[in-house]
């Protein structure tokens, strides 16, 4: 019998080369919901932005660990991306489009805006010196005529 929930967790080094790995791993986990190509692209973009933020801002490009937890519940994918790095002094300010603390690295300041645009829900918790947790949720199949139930 097929269960209604499924979870996975990844822990990997905070090097920029692992951003692509994180995108593909989360997308592969998502496939069990039979997403559209657009839904996969949305999730991959949001994951990419969150992981890149952890690498560049959370750890100042030093190598530490990033954790991704994914949970499928019904027709929704919940993603949590966590670093234990610098944290964010003012989350509300950091979430404003075009705000960046790293302009010297040609950062556009659109990471949180993209996450918010491509996902149905976005929540950011952060504490300076202790790290940041980004939680995102995406309903899969809501843009189609009826829900597509994955084959078991």
C-alpha positions, 0 to 999 in steps of 0.5 A: 500500500502506498503511503501518503508521506515520504521524507529524505534528508541530505547533508553536504559541504557548502561548496558552490559545486554542490548547488547543482547536486542539491537541485537535482537531488530534490528534483529527483525526490519530487518526481514521485508526485508527477510534477510538470516541467514548470513545477520541477523548474520552480523547485530547482530554482528555489533550492538553488537560491537557498543553497547559494545563499547558505554558501555565500552569505551563511558561510562566507564561502568557507566549507561547512555543512548544509542540510536539506530535508524534504517531505512529501505530504499528499500533493505538496513538497515541503523543503527545509534548507539549513545552515549554521553560519552567520545568520541574518541580522534583519530577515525582513530587510534581507527579503526585500528585492535587490537587497544584498550584503555582497555586491562585490560578488555581483549578487543581485539580491533577488534570492528570496524574491525568487524563492517567494515567486516560485514556491507557494509558501516561504518562511525564513528563520535566522539568528545572527551567529547561529544560522538560517533555516529556509522553509518552502512549500509547493503544491504539485498539480494545482495548476492542472485540471484535477490532481494527478495521483502518482502511480505506485 
